[in-house]
Amino acid sequence: AQSVAQPEDQVNVAEGNPLTVKCTYSVSGNPYLFWYVQYPNRGLQFLLKYITGDNLVKGSYGFEAEFNKSQTSFHLKKPSALVSDSALYFCAVRDIKSGNTGKLIFGQGTTLQVKP
Amino acid sequence: DTAVSQTPKYLVTQMGNDKSIKCEQNLGHDTMYWYKQDSKKFLKIMFSYNNKELIINETVPNRFSPKSPDKAHLNLHINSLELGDSAVYFCASSRQGNPNQPQHFGDGTRLSIL
């Protein structure tokens, strides 16, 4: 079965420091991976995706993610965290078994807390 | 301009009632989705429509019935509401043809069952 895991419920980082939010996946075949962010009382917003090509993917708001096939990971990173980055982050994998429906399987989410 | 809009934003009602949530997108997308986010923030897809045709129907009680009058609208009707239905329901949309296109989410409908 395809799945995605976010091993940390919460990540705390000081403003200006680099941040990493971890994600590991389990799929049969090529993975199609996504990161979304959810601010309080808002819907999810797309940050970036990996489909194929360069393992380092750049996205919105200065975020990037590194696809690592050998470690089956797709960690989200940012060189310098901002207080405004504090939010709930979701990693997701496209469910290939559902064909071209676009169905996503989400991780359990990681709360990022950036302190001033 | 709001891309994916849901109404109402908050819905508080009694157990056993029937209620509807409406969703509209002005992005010209062909595919729309309903998700449920529980109290632990876990997010799970419920339904998806592509050009008014149902393409995803997860294991959801048949008290939940989606309806898509046109490709810009996807409504969710819930019969005989139960306490466990309390959650945030999100509508989303994406472009047809490429399943790797990002999904655009509404801001959610917070359903509370008394």
Interface residues (C-beta under 8 A of the other chain):
Chain A: Y32 F34 Q38 N41 R42 G43 L44 Q45 F46 K49 I51 L88 F90 R94 S98 G99 N100 T101 G102 K103 L104 F106 Q108 G109
Chain B: V4 T31 Y33 K40 K41 F42 L43 K44 I45 S48 N50 I55 I56 F90 A92 S94 P99 N100 Q101 P102 Q103 H104 F105 G106 D107 G108
